[in-house]
Amino acid sequence: MADDDENYRGPATLRVDDEERAVQIRMWARFEPVEGRYRWAGRTTPDPVLRERVGAGLRSAVLTLPGSPGATVRLSEPDPWGGVRLSGAGTPPWLHHVVEG
């Protein structure tokens, strides 16, 4: 797999309860051979509404990228620039269309 495949920068949707928020994200992944799966992480660009919800205790959402199925993602404390940190395990959402397309 090329290193470029292990990174994604672009549009995404975060579904929280019944609400969908369009966001821009920057993500990267690495394969953990001992676990036999990917670990991936990244952040959103600044989003005041999402930042407020995470500050109030929101910790999970469903992340969907164009052409890919949704994946459960953990949300953690906002970064100093107003973005929200994201992390997950398993096949990264941006690799689904690379592998299956």
MIMI-822292 format. One line per field, with one value per atom (N, C-alpha, C): residue number from 1; residue in one letter; chain; atom name; x, z, y. Coordinates in Angstrom, 2 decimals. Layout:
REM residues N
num c(NUM  ...)
residu c(a  ...)
chaine c(A  ...)
atome c(CA  ...)
px c(X  ...)
pz c(Z  ...)
py c(Y  ...)
***
This chain:
REM residues 101
num c(1  1  1  2  2  2  3  3  3  4  4  4  5  5  5  6  6  6  7  7  7  8  8  8  9  9  9  10  10  10  11  11  11  12  12  12  13  13  13  14  14  14  15  15  15  16  16  16  17  17  17  18  18  18  19  19  19  20  20  20  21  21  21  22  22  22  23  23  23  24  24  24  25  25  25  26  26  26  27  27  27  28  28  28  29  29  29  30  30  30  31  31  31  32  32  32  33  33  33  34  34  34  35  35  35  36  36  36  37  37  37  38  38  38  39  39  39  40  40  40  41  41  41  42  42  42  43  43  43  44  44  44  45  45  45  46  46  46  47  47  47  48  48  48  49  49  49  50  50  50  51  51  51  52  52  52  53  53  53  54  54  54  55  55  55  56  56  56  57  57  57  58  58  58  59  59  59  60  60  60  61  61  61  62  62  62  63  63  63  64  64  64  65  65  65  66  66  66  67  67  67  68  68  68  69  69  69  70  70  70  71  71  71  72  72  72  73  73  73  74  74  74  75  75  75  76  76  76  77  77  77  78  78  78  79  79  79  80  80  80  81  81  81  82  82  82  83  83  83  84  84  84  85  85  85  86  86  86  87  87  87  88  88  88  89  89  89  90  90  90  91  91  91  92  92  92  93  93  93  94  94  94  95  95  95  96  96  96  97  97  97  98  98  98  99  99  99  100  100  100  101  101  101)
residu c(m  m  m  a  a  a  d  d  d  d  d  d  d  d  d  e  e  e  n  n  n  y  y  y  r  r  r  g  g  g  p  p  p  a  a  a  t  t  t  l  l  l  r  r  r  v  v  v  d  d  d  d  d  d  e  e  e  e  e  e  r  r  r  a  a  a  v  v  v  q  q  q  i  i  i  r  r  r  m  m  m  w  w  w  a  a  a  r  r  r  f  f  f  e  e  e  p  p  p  v  v  v  e  e  e  g  g  g  r  r  r  y  y  y  r  r  r  w  w  w  a  a  a  g  g  g  r  r  r  t  t  t  t  t  t  p  p  p  d  d  d  p  p  p  v  v  v  l  l  l  r  r  r  e  e  e  r  r  r  v  v  v  g  g  g  a  a  a  g  g  g  l  l  l  r  r  r  s  s  s  a  a  a  v  v  v  l  l  l  t  t  t  l  l  l  p  p  p  g  g  g  s  s  s  p  p  p  g  g  g  a  a  a  t  t  t  v  v  v  r  r  r  l  l  l  s  s  s  e  e  e  p  p  p  d  d  d  p  p  p  w  w  w  g  g  g  g  g  g  v  v  v  r  r  r  l  l  l  s  s  s  g  g  g  a  a  a  g  g  g  t  t  t  p  p  p  p  p  p  w  w  w  l  l  l  h  h  h  h  h  h  v  v  v  v  v  v  e  e  e  g  g  g)
chaine c(A  A  A  A  A  A  A  A  A  A  A  A  A  A  A  A  A  A  A  A  A  A  A  A  A  A  A  A  A  A  A  A  A  A  A  A  A  A  A  A  A  A  A  A  A  A  A  A  A  A  A  A  A  A  A  A  A  A  A  A  A  A  A  A  A  A  A  A  A  A  A  A  A  A  A  A  A  A  A  A  A  A  A  A  A  A  A  A  A  A  A  A  A  A  A  A  A  A  A  A  A  A  A  A  A  A  A  A  A  A  A  A  A  A  A  A  A  A  A  A  A  A  A  A  A  A  A  A  A  A  A  A  A  A  A  A  A  A  A  A  A  A  A  A  A  A  A  A  A  A  A  A  A  A  A  A  A  A  A  A  A  A  A  A  A  A  A  A  A  A  A  A  A  A  A  A  A  A  A  A  A  A  A  A  A  A  A  A  A  A  A  A  A  A  A  A  A  A  A  A  A  A  A  A  A  A  A  A  A  A  A  A  A  A  A  A  A  A  A  A  A  A  A  A  A  A  A  A  A  A  A  A  A  A  A  A  A  A  A  A  A  A  A  A  A  A  A  A  A  A  A  A  A  A  A  A  A  A  A  A  A  A  A  A  A  A  A  A  A  A  A  A  A  A  A  A  A  A  A  A  A  A  A  A  A  A  A  A  A  A  A  A  A  A  A  A  A  A  A  A  A  A  A)
atome c(N  CA  C  N  CA  C  N  CA  C  N  CA  C  N  CA  C  N  CA  C  N  CA  C  N  CA  C  N  CA  C  N  CA  C  N  CA  C  N  CA  C  N  CA  C  N  CA  C  N  CA  C  N  CA  C  N  CA  C  N  CA  C  N  CA  C  N  CA  C  N  CA  C  N  CA  C  N  CA  C  N  CA  C  N  CA  C  N  CA  C  N  CA  C  N  CA  C  N  CA  C  N  CA  C  N  CA  C  N  CA  C  N  CA  C  N  CA  C  N  CA  C  N  CA  C  N  CA  C  N  CA  C  N  CA  C  N  CA  C  N  CA  C  N  CA  C  N  CA  C  N  CA  C  N  CA  C  N  CA  C  N  CA  C  N  CA  C  N  CA  C  N  CA  C  N  CA  C  N  CA  C  N  CA  C  N  CA  C  N  CA  C  N  CA  C  N  CA  C  N  CA  C  N  CA  C  N  CA  C  N  CA  C  N  CA  C  N  CA  C  N  CA  C  N  CA  C  N  CA  C  N  CA  C  N  CA  C  N  CA  C  N  CA  C  N  CA  C  N  CA  C  N  CA  C  N  CA  C  N  CA  C  N  CA  C  N  CA  C  N  CA  C  N  CA  C  N  CA  C  N  CA  C  N  CA  C  N  CA  C  N  CA  C  N  CA  C  N  CA  C  N  CA  C  N  CA  C  N  CA  C  N  CA  C  N  CA  C  N  CA  C  N  CA  C  N  CA  C  N  CA  C  N  CA  C  N  CA  C  N  CA  C  N  CA  C  N  CA  C  N  CA  C)
px c(0.84  0.00  0.88  0.56  1.32  1.05  2.05  1.88  0.72  0.47  -0.63  -1.97  -2.10  -3.34  -3.60  -2.56  -2.72  -3.08  -3.27  -3.65  -4.90  -5.69  -6.86  -7.03  -7.30  -7.63  -8.78  -9.89  -11.02  -12.33  -13.43  -14.77  -15.19  -16.03  -16.60  -17.90  -18.64  -19.85  -19.75  -20.07  -20.16  -21.63  -22.12  -23.50  -23.50  -24.18  -24.31  -25.80  -26.25  -27.68  -28.36  -29.31  -30.01  -29.48  -28.43  -27.88  -26.64  -26.54  -25.35  -24.65  -23.33  -22.53  -21.48  -21.47  -20.43  -19.16  -18.06  -16.78  -15.67  -14.57  -13.33  -12.41  -11.74  -10.88  -9.50  -8.58  -7.24  -6.96  -6.72  -6.57  -5.33  -4.83  -3.73  -3.97  -3.37  -3.56  -2.23  -2.16  -1.01  -1.52  -0.90  -1.27  -0.48  -1.16  -0.52  -0.43  0.75  0.86  0.54  0.85  0.56  -0.95  -1.69  -3.14  -3.82  -3.12  -3.70  -4.75  -4.66  -5.64  -5.04  -5.75  -5.35  -5.77  -4.99  -5.36  -5.31  -6.32  -6.32  -6.78  -6.31  -6.60  -6.46  -6.96  -6.86  -7.68  -8.10  -8.86  -9.73  -10.73  -11.56  -10.94  -11.36  -11.04  -11.91  -11.64  -12.43  -13.94  -14.71  -16.16  -16.71  -17.19  -17.63  -18.75  -19.71  -20.82  -20.31  -19.50  -18.96  -18.06  -17.26  -16.38  -17.19  -18.29  -19.15  -19.76  -20.22  -20.84  -19.82  -18.61  -17.57  -17.20  -17.13  -16.86  -17.92  -19.15  -20.26  -20.34  -19.41  -19.37  -19.58  -19.87  -20.05  -18.75  -18.81  -17.58  -17.60  -18.72  -18.70  -19.64  -19.34  -20.14  -19.89  -20.59  -20.34  -19.74  -18.57  -17.84  -18.08  -18.53  -18.76  -17.99  -17.28  -16.57  -17.26  -17.11  -17.75  -17.36  -18.37  -18.12  -17.74  -17.83  -17.44  -18.54  -18.62  -19.60  -19.19  -20.11  -19.83  -18.98  -18.22  -17.38  -17.54  -17.63  -17.69  -16.37  -16.44  -15.24  -15.37  -14.23  -14.19  -13.84  -14.51  -14.24  -13.56  -12.52  -11.86  -11.66  -11.10  -11.02  -10.60  -11.21  -10.83  -9.36  -8.76  -7.37  -7.32  -6.14  -6.03  -6.55  -6.72  -7.18  -8.68  -9.40  -10.84  -11.34  -10.43  -10.84  -11.06  -11.72  -11.98  -11.14  -10.52  -9.70  -10.59  -10.22  -10.97  -10.04  -10.56  -9.75  -10.65  -10.05  -10.80  -9.86  -10.44  -9.67  -10.40  -9.64  -10.18  -9.81  -10.40  -10.08  -10.51  -9.59  -9.96  -11.03  -11.97  -13.06  -12.59  -11.50  -11.02  -10.38  -10.07  -9.50  -10.58  -11.82  -12.89  -13.03  -13.03  -13.20  -11.91  -10.75  -9.50  -9.46  -9.84  -9.78  -10.92  -12.12  -13.29  -13.56  -13.01  -13.32  -12.48)
pz c(0.00  0.00  0.00  -0.81  -0.86  0.39  0.80  1.97  1.80  0.56  0.33  0.69  0.54  0.88  2.38  3.17  4.62  5.19  4.33  4.75  4.00  4.64  3.98  4.45  3.52  3.82  2.91  3.51  2.67  3.41  2.66  3.26  3.94  4.94  5.66  6.32  6.81  7.57  8.90  9.97  11.30  11.68  11.96  12.41  13.92  14.58  16.04  16.33  16.91  17.11  15.74  15.58  14.30  13.47  13.93  13.23  12.42  11.22  10.40  10.25  10.48  10.34  9.27  8.29  7.26  7.88  7.75  8.30  7.29  7.50  6.77  7.76  7.33  8.26  7.63  8.51  8.11  8.96  8.32  9.03  8.55  9.38  9.01  9.69  9.12  9.64  9.66  10.52  10.51  10.88  10.26  10.54  11.74  12.72  13.92  13.74  13.39  13.10  14.29  15.50  16.67  16.86  16.62  16.75  15.49  14.37  13.11  12.56  12.89  12.37  12.33  11.65  11.58  12.83  13.15  14.10  13.29  13.41  12.66  13.53  13.19  14.00  13.14  13.67  12.99  13.70  12.94  13.54  12.49  13.00  12.12  12.05  11.06  11.08  12.16  12.54  13.61  13.32  14.34  14.25  15.64  15.84  17.17  17.77  16.95  17.46  17.91  17.10  17.48  18.70  18.74  19.89  21.18  21.11  22.28  22.72  21.77  22.12  22.74  22.19  22.77  24.17  24.34  25.66  26.68  26.20  27.07  27.30  26.70  26.99  25.82  24.63  23.47  23.19  23.01  22.81  21.61  20.90  19.72  18.64  17.42  16.25  15.17  14.07  12.89  11.83  11.35  10.34  8.98  8.03  6.67  5.71  4.78  3.72  2.41  1.42  0.12  -0.44  -0.80  -1.40  -0.44  0.86  1.85  2.88  3.46  4.53  5.80  6.70  7.96  8.88  9.73  10.73  12.06  13.13  14.45  14.76  15.29  15.60  17.02  17.74  19.06  18.90  19.68  19.70  21.02  20.96  22.20  22.22  23.30  23.58  22.36  22.21  21.12  21.21  20.04  20.01  20.19  20.37  20.62  19.48  18.28  17.14  16.91  17.76  17.64  16.91  16.46  15.84  16.89  16.52  17.43  16.99  17.95  17.64  17.40  16.41  16.02  16.07  16.43  16.37  16.18  15.61  15.37  15.12  14.98  14.72  13.65  12.94  11.83  10.52  9.44  8.13  8.12  7.82  7.76  6.69  6.94  5.98  4.59  4.46  3.13  2.35  3.01  2.29  1.71  2.15  1.62  0.11  -0.37  -1.81  -2.56  -1.91  -2.56  -2.71  -1.65  -1.66  -2.50  -2.34  -3.00  -4.37  -4.66  -5.90  -6.98)
py c(-1.17  0.00  1.23  2.21  3.44  4.27  5.05  5.91  6.87  7.35  8.26  7.63  6.31  5.63  5.64  5.82  5.79  7.15  8.14  9.48  9.91  10.78  11.34  12.77  13.63  15.02  15.41  15.84  16.23  16.24  16.20  16.29  14.99  15.15  14.02  14.48  13.51  13.80  13.09  13.80  13.20  13.14  11.93  11.77  11.58  12.49  12.46  12.42  11.31  11.09  11.18  12.10  12.24  13.40  14.03  15.20  14.82  15.36  15.17  16.51  16.52  17.73  17.51  18.40  18.36  18.95  18.23  18.69  18.43  19.09  18.81  18.12  17.06  16.32  16.08  15.78  15.32  14.09  12.95  11.68  10.94  10.05  9.17  7.83  6.79  5.43  4.70  3.70  2.80  1.41  0.42  -0.95  -1.44  -2.01  -2.56  -4.08  -4.61  -6.04  -6.94  -6.51  -7.34  -7.49  -6.40  -6.44  -7.00  -6.90  -7.35  -6.42  -5.13  -4.17  -2.77  -1.89  -0.50  0.26  1.26  2.31  3.60  4.44  5.69  6.84  8.02  9.20  10.45  11.54  12.81  13.86  14.86  15.95  16.63  17.32  18.16  19.54  20.31  21.73  22.37  23.61  24.23  24.19  23.80  23.72  24.05  25.28  25.71  24.85  24.41  23.60  22.24  21.59  20.29  20.42  21.45  21.68  21.82  22.54  22.72  21.39  20.59  19.30  18.35  18.33  17.47  17.97  19.28  19.85  19.49  19.24  18.87  17.36  16.59  15.16  14.22  14.73  13.86  13.12  11.79  11.01  10.07  9.95  9.08  9.61  9.20  9.59  8.55  8.70  7.87  8.78  8.39  9.15  8.52  9.34  8.86  9.75  9.12  9.83  9.53  10.42  10.17  8.80  8.00  6.69  5.59  5.84  4.84  4.64  3.44  3.21  3.96  4.15  4.83  3.98  4.65  3.97  4.69  3.93  4.53  5.19  6.40  7.16  7.72  7.71  8.31  9.78  10.62  12.05  12.38  13.19  13.58  15.08  15.55  16.97  17.79  18.95  19.85  20.23  20.45  20.88  22.41  22.97  24.42  25.30  24.75  25.53  25.42  24.67  24.57  23.34  22.47  21.21  20.15  19.07  17.96  16.78  16.11  14.93  13.73  12.92  11.72  10.52  9.35  8.14  6.93  5.88  4.66  3.49  2.32  1.10  0.31  -0.51  -1.29  -0.62  -1.07  -0.49  0.97  1.89  3.30  3.54  4.42  4.64  5.00  5.72  6.14  5.00  3.89  2.74  1.83  1.95  1.09  1.26  2.51  2.68  2.33  2.41  2.01  0.49  -0.22  -1.69  -2.27  -1.72  -2.30  -1.69  -0.50  0.22  -0.28)
***
